[in-house]
Every structure is written in structure tokens, then in C-alpha cells.
């Protein structure tokens, strides 16, 4: 059985997209979002991870965001590279993360091990995160109704 206690060992073992977002520039986001590996990563749960942990209500975490996409990561995000680097809100958010917690990397995994649908698998990871920290990741707007404590994978 996989539980909240397995969250970080799991994420640490997930595949990483090449390169890191290491500066607040469109090009830095494009290098990660536009990689060949990003175009192959589809039907996935993905995690934006800071280099250094961010304090949370309970404990700390490198997980900044948990998401899912049925399409490939490249088509999901490459079109947003400029927006993430230059819009007023995103540049404040990503700029603060880069200054305070270092470069950002993206980890990906096939969703099917963690839920019967993408939404359920994403919800499972959000719930495990919530169980560990009593709140959701700092840049997630998505909440979940999933309350399954363990997955038999």
C-alpha cells in the first residue's frame, strides 16, 4: 500500500524533465517546457519542485505545484512560457520562488499507478500533500475531494 508517508520517496524517484527554470525569462521556461522529453510526457501527473524546501503550515516541502495532463506536457505548457516569465502576477510569484528557493524542476509520472483517472490520481497526490502539510502546495489553486488514505499499487 502507498500512503502519505510515501509521497516524497515517490516524487524523488519520478522522471525529471531536462534542465531547470533558473531565471525569470521566457527562454528559461521554454527550455524546460519545450524539451523533447516534455513532448513525450503525456497522461501524467507532474510536480513543479523548488531546489530548496518551502516552509508550510506543518513542515516544509519542495513541491510547489501538483498537476495533470492527458496531453503532453509540452503542448500543455510551452504556450505559457512568456506568461509565466512576464505577467505581473506570475513574474512576482516565480521571481520570489527563484530568489528564495532556487531553480525549479519538473518531475513527471504516469498517472495509472495512482488512480483510475487523471483527476483521481492528481487528487490522490493533493490529498497526500495535504495530509503531510495541512494545506495544499503553494501555487496550486486546485483542491480535491479525494480522501483515500492509501492506494494499492
LINVEN-V531547 format. One line per field, one symbol per residue. ss: DSSP state (A for helix, B for strand, O for the rest). phi: phi as a letter, one per 40 degrees, with the letter a starting at -180 (. if undefined). burial: b if it has 9 or more other ideal C-beta (glycine too) atoms within 8 Angstrom, else e. A space follows every 10 residues. Layout:
ss = ???
phi = ???
burial = ???
This chain:
ss = OBOAAAAAAA AAAOBBOOOO BOOOOAAAAA AAAOOAAAAA OBBBBBBBBB BBBBBOOOOB BBBBBBBBBB BBAAAAAAAA AAAAAAOAAA AAAAAAAAAA AOOBBBBBBB AAAOOOOAAA AAAAAAAAAA AAAOOOOOOO OOOOOOOOOO BOO
phi = .bbdccdccc cccccbccgb cbacadcccc cccbcccccc cbgbbbbcbc cbcbcbdbga acccabaaac ccddccbdcc dccccbcdcc cccccccccc bgdbbbbbac cccbicbdcc ccdccccccd ccbgacdcbc bcbbbcbcca bcb
burial = ebebebbeeb beebeebeee beeeebebbb bbbbbebbbe bbebbbbbbb beebebeeee bbbbbbbbbe ebbbbebbeb beebbeeeeb bebbbebbee bebbbbbbbe beebbeebeb bbbbbbbbbb ebbeeebebb ebebebeeee bee
